[in-house]
Each structure stands twice: as structure tokens, then as C-alpha cells.
Amino acid sequence: MPIKLPSDLPAFDVLSREGVMVMSESQAMRQDIRPLRIGLLNLMPKKIQTENQFARLIGATALQIELSLIRMSEHKTRNTAAEHMAEFYRPFSEVKASGEKFDGIIITGAPIEHMPFNDVTYWQELCEVFEWTQTHVHSTFGVCWGGMAMINYFHGVKKHILDHKAFGCFRHRNMAPASQYLRGFSDDCVIPVSRWTEMKQDEIAAADGLKTLLYSDDVGPCLVEDQSHRALYIFNHFEYDSDTLKQEYDRDVAEGTPINVPMNYYPNDDPAQPPMNRWRSHAHLLYGNWITGIYESTPYDMTKIGS
């Protein structure tokens, strides 16, 4: 089944060219099934790139997905056209006031790692989002800073500043082969990492109800299940395109920002060579497993979500 997107959303054409099944509103209306309603709370500055990345992953399953784009109510972005935001995004305040419910929601990262959570301008509203997910969302997926913020809010697990950026592609161990989220996973896998902060495994292990599913000896815990809050937290970037780390590296080099060549990314660690994507299959597995888990457990009657 395809993912339902507005036909004029840039992701519609991008995914169509890649062979991902997409359908317009008019096509979806002819199908007599209930699609899974997935929200994307997009905190990243490059909104369109992030839309494409997550739509690609959740649109590759055998289920019909209806994707809703959500933004923080008062926070403005300088990297995406105002027309795009006005046409395709709804502020969270409007979504909350509507009373509507979602089968799943993804809360993305944000380039504000160095800031204490309480100093983030939209922190109070984001805390409202976290509380709202407990009554209006069946399953929540917090990604990178979004996952760090959510695990901090519910469990007090702190983020710690690194003395250098964790940057590159790192091997991670499968710590829970029987987990529904890791069906089909190898014993280890490669995941792109790009962050200045980390969560510590001993603090996660000390919190009630948290289980680490993927872990790296080099960059620490990656994927954590929070069953009591119906949530997953991932601190790294399975959703990245093949050239996303390259874009970040080239940007920092151009701006004169001290940065190391991303580890294990370019062939022979040579930035003159095109990077190789070694995480795509596991990315599709993880998000496909998440979507499948939602389908198997979410109420058909959406009014019962969160009850």
C-alpha cells in the first residue's frame, strides 16, 4: 500500500521517482480501509529534506499511511519557504485543540544540542506535546534530540556534552534480537551518527522501564524502548540520505568550522570519493517494524487511542 501525500508536496514527486508508492487524497478516498495516521513533528531547519527522509521510510510498508506535518506553534524557520509551511504544516496548538488522535508520531531532532532543555524557546510547548502523546497517540518515535528530550522529560535521563563530535558511521550491536522492532536485524549494523551530545547507558539502565535495543561500543546507546510511554527513542540517524553526512561535512569545511572527516563513511576515509550507504536496509527494517507494530496493536476505533 502507498503513503498518502498532498500531490503538490515536494516529497510526492521525489518518492514517486524513487519507486515508492504514493497516492493523492482523491485516490485514497476510493479505498475502503482505514489508513494509519502518522504525524511528523518536524523540528529540523531543512523541513523538505526531513519530510522526504521520513516519508520514504514509513511509505515503504504494505500499509496505507496518512502523513500529517506538524510544527511548533510560535517557532519560525528561516530555512523553508513560508508558503510551504503555511500550505502543508499545522501548528501543534491547532492539532491539540482539534482533539484528533494519531496512530503514531515522529518527533525529529533539532540543531540545538548545546542548549539546556529549559533554554529552548519552545520547550514548554514541547512538554505539552509529550504529555499529549500519552492520551492522543498510540506510539511515539523520538529521533536524536527529539528522543533525548523525551527520555529526559519522562525519566530524567540527562544529555552530556561530548568533547568532540560523534560523526560518521558506527557499528551497533543488536542487544534484543527478540524485540518486535528488530525483526530481521543482523547481529550488528551500521548507523550514521552526527551529534555533540550523548546519553549514558548506566543512566538509562538505572531508569525504570527502559530497555536498550541497539548499542555501540564507540558512541553508546542508540535505540531505547520505553514501553510504559509507548515510545521509542533513537539517538542516531537511520533516516539520513546517502549524502547527508557529506552535506554536513562540506558545510563545516566551507564555514571554517573545525570538523573531522566522518568516520567509516567515505571509501578509505577519502572525502574525494562518493560515500557508500550501508544502513539503508536496516533503516527500512526498523521503521517498517515500527509501522507494523502500530498496525497490529492500535485500536481500529481511533477514539480509543490513549484510553
N, C-alpha and C positions, 0 to 999 in steps of 0.2 A: 504494500500500500504506500501511497505517497505522503509527503508532508504538504499541508495546505498553507499557501502563502499568498499575499496580495500579488497579482500579476505584475504590478509596477514596482514591487520591492526589488532592489538590485540582486538579492540572493536568488530570486526566481530564475533569472537568466543564467546566473553563474552556475547554479546547481543543475539546471536543465542541460547546459553544455557539458557538464561532467557526467551526465547519465543518471543523476539522482532523480527519482520520480517526484515531481511536484505537480500540484493541481491548484487551480484557481477556485475562488468561492463558488462560482456558478457550477463548476464540475463537482465540487464536494456536495453540493445540495442534492445532487441526483443519487447519492449513495445513502442507503438506508441503514447506517451504522452510527454509533456514537464515537467520534474521534477522541483521542486523548488530548486534553487541553494542557499544553505546556507553556509556562511563562518564562521569559528571559529578562531578568532584571540586569540590564546592561550598564555596568559602571565603567567600562573601558572608554578611553577617549576616541579611539577609532571604531565607531559604532558599526559601520557597514562591514568591516573586516571581521569583527567579532560575530555579527549576525551570520555571516557566511560560514564561519567555522563551526558554530554550534548547530546551525540548521543542517549542515552537511552530515553531522554525526547522528542527530536524532531523526533525520529523514531517511536513514538507510535501513530502517527496520521494515517488518512486514505489516506494520500497523499504520493507520491513518493518524497523523499528528496535526493539531491546530496550534500554531505558534503565535503567542501574543508577546509583543515587545513592550517593556515597561521601563520607565526611567524614574529617578528620584524627582520629587515634585518641584523643588526650587533650584536644584543644581543645574547649571548651564554648561554645555560643552562647546569648546571652541574648534573642535576638530571635525565636526559633522555639520552639514548644512542645516540651518534652522527649518527649511522646508521639509527635509527628510524627517527630522524629529517631530514636526507638527503633524505630518501625514501618517506616520507609522507607529509612533510611540504614544502611550498614555502615561500620565503621571501616576505614581503609586497612590496618591490621595484619592484619585478618581476611581482606581481599581478597588481600593478598600471600601469606599463609600457605596460602590455598586453591590457589594455583598457577594459577588461571584466567587466561585471556587475553581481550583485547578488540580489536575491530577499530579502535576509536577511543576517545579520551578527551578531554574538555574540562576544562581547569583554569581556574577562574574567577579574577577579580580579588578583591582584598581591600582594605578601607579602612585600610591601614597603610603608605601610600606614604612617609611621612616617616621611617619607621624603617629603619635599615640592615638589610640582609637577615639578617645574623647575629644581630640582636637579636630577630627574630621567634621567638616561643616554639616554634613548630612547624617551624622552618627545617630542622633536621636530618632530620626525617621527610619533609619536602617534597623534600629532596635525595634521599632514598631513593625517593620517587615518580619523580623524574626518571630515576634510574638504572633503576628497574623498567620504565619505559615502553620502554626500549631492547630489552628481552627479552620483554615481555608485551603490548605494544600496537603495532598496525600504524601508526597515525597519531595524533599528539597536537596539540591546538589549545590554545595558551596565550593567555588573554584578559586584557588590561590588566595589572594587577600580576602575574597568573599568567604572562603572556608575558614581562614584564620579568624576573621571577625566573628563568625557564627559560633565556632568552637570556644572562643573567648567569652562570648555573651552567655552561652548556656552552661559552660563548665569552668570558666575562669582560667583556661589554659593560655599562657602568655606567648606572645611572639618575641623572639630575641633577634637583635641586630647582629648580622654577620660582619666579620672584619674584611671580607671580600665577597663579591657577588658570586652566588652559586649559578653558574652559567654554562650550559651545554647539554649534552645528552648522557644520562647516567643510568646504569643498570639498577633495577629494583627487584627485590625478592618477593615472590608470592608467599605471603605469610598465612593465607587462609584458602587453600585450594578448594575447600568445600563450599565457600561462600557463593551465593547466587550471583554476586556481582563479578566474580572472577571465573565464571564458566568459560571453558575453552582457553584460559590463560596458560602460558608456559610457566615453567618454574621461575623464570625471571624474564624481565622485559626492559626495553629502553624507553625512557620518558624524557622529553625536553624539560629543562629547569631554567628559570630566569627569575631570581629573587634575591633581595638583600636581607631577608629575614628567614627564620626557621622556627619550627615548633619542635620541642624536645620530647623524645619518646618516653622518658621516665615520667614526665608530667602528664602525658596522655594516659599512660598506664595507671597512674595514681587516681585519675578521674573515674567516677562511676559510669559504667555503661558504654565506654568507648572501646573499640576494637580496631587495631591497626591491620589493614589488609595488604598494603604494599609498603615496603621499607627499603631504603638504600643505605648501605654502609658509608657511602660518601656524603649524601645530603639528607639523611634522616628519614622520618616518617613521611609518607606521601598520601596514601588513601586511608581514611578512617571512617568506620561506620558508627553512627550514633542511633541505635535502634529506638531508644526512648523518645527521640525527637523526629523519628522517621527521616533521617538525614544522612547524607554522605558528605565528607569534606576531602577535597583533593588539593594539595598544595603545589602541584606542578601542572604541566600544560599538555595533556594528551591532545587537546583541540588545535594546537598550533599547526599552521601550514608548513610545508617543507622549507619555506624561505623566511619564516617569522624570526627565528634567531639571527639569521643573516641581516634582516632589516634592522634589528636592534643593534647588532654589532656595527653595521655600516653607519647608522645614525650616531652612535657614540664616537666612532673614529672621526667622523666629519665634524662633530662638535668639540673635539679635543678632550672628551671625557675619558679618563683612564679606564681601560677595559681589557680583559684578557680575551684571546680567541676562544670562542665557545668550545668546550672540551668534547671530544669524540663526536664531532658534528660534521666537519669537513673531512673528506678523504685525506689521510695523512696530516690532519690538522692544518691544511693549507687553504686559507681563505680565497685563493685564486681559483679554486676548484668548486664546482657546484655541490651544495650539500646533498646528502642522501637522507631520505625519510625512512627510518627504521622503527617507527612507532605507530604507523597508520592502522595496521591490522588490530593491534591491541586497543587502540582508541575506539575503533568501531565495536569491538567486543564489549568494552566497558559500558559505553553509552547504550548499546543495544541491550545489554543485560539489565541496565537500569530501567529502560523503557519497558522491557518485557516484565520485569518485576512489578512495575506500576500496573501494567495491564492485568496481571494475574491477581492483584490484591486490591485495586481501587474499587470503590462501590460503583455500580452502574448508575445508581441514583446519586447525582453529584451533590445533592443537598445533604447527603450523609457523610461526605468527606469531612474529616476532622472531628466527628462526633464520637 
